[in-house]
């Protein structure tokens, strides 16, 4: 008779074992801690929440939001009143990596490189209507797999076309082929693009696919009309990729920035990896902090704006997460693979 | 003494908990289609954000059927660049970004029959974390 409950218990333990081992991403502060009202700092006038879709380039989204917040703050305009078409194009930010040597769409570009390029060159930032990321994704989505910016199905089609044009055809024939492809496979965005023959020809003349994609997807007339963001000083911690990070410094900078009304971009590790240091990192904006206290003392909580859409914010207490967890994951995110330099894990502008 | 202070703080700060924010529902969503943003109706069916056609035919709507399957089967959720997005694709959907009345973007999962469900609600159904 006693064997039955034991077997049931064993079965229950086996079924629930994976749950017990599972770790929650972005956990909240444990429930026994309550908000200490006097120690809440929460930035207002934030831009609307973005969703990066399946594109593995979170840094361009968090940086776009950081720049929008800076623009609204300096110009004293309500961020929510910005027309959707006037928001900063995340697609353009992916092209702002000076180290790459030439303009091009690069998936790997990080917040530090983007902000450095803009601060140095006073780069004009094109609005979403000129280089439409959502629309482009809606048109050229890869079915069945998570996408990387340069692996979106449409990008692959374009890459094949570009490479083909470099080797096999006269330019007239390749422009026509590009026109047909855009008209047939790229929906409304493609139809607009295919009518601009000089731009297509110019794009195909570029020396690399990244430059070709840049010329094709970010119209020069938009760059000419666009405005640079209000001037800013760029800061990073660690200051260079060769410096070691310190958890206490992370905490002090995040809290100090918030007290001055500044948001910070934070890169953290969402998938620790024993061999690589971090298997997958993610970038978010830190927009609030509060102290929460209970019987076991007090604990810090940070509010983040994630690029995983509004529902994610809602189901995670509007982005309030455990501060210790965030700081630990920023430490993990700042450590490169063994033998490689550490990474810059946070950026801010003022 | 510390215990007393902790208790006092806990008691005094209890009302500071805010109610969860209300969701924007109704016809105030927009999606990009045919070269422009067009209205997209979203309604609530048993707490799930879906399109009205799906809510009217819950037994045949693929979005709700997939949600029910996810509830029972404990399909593994992967850590990914966007976990809800990746899960949507894993269960046979494709992602559509909608914009709500407050201009915030929301990730919805669309199925071949045209039905839509909030990707995070689908992701969290019977969730077994990675």
Interface residues (C-beta under 8 A of the other chain):
Chain A: X18 X19 X22 X23 X24 X25 X32 X34 X35 X36 X37 X40 X48 X49 X50 X51 X52 X53 X54 X55 X56 X57 X58 X80 X84 X134 X135 X137 X138 X141 X143 X144 X145 X146 X187 X188 X189 X191 X192 X270 X271 X280 X282 X293 X294 X295 X296 X297 X308 X309 X310 X311 X312 X313 X314 X315 X317 X318
Chain B: X2 X3 X6 X7 X9 X10 X12 X13 X14 X16 X17 X20 X21 X23 X31 X32 X33 X34 X35 X36 X37 X49 X79 X80 X81 X82 X83 X84 X85 X86 X89 X94 X95 X96 X97 X99 X100 X102 X103 X104 X105 X106 X107 X118 X119 X120 X121 X124 X128 X129 X130
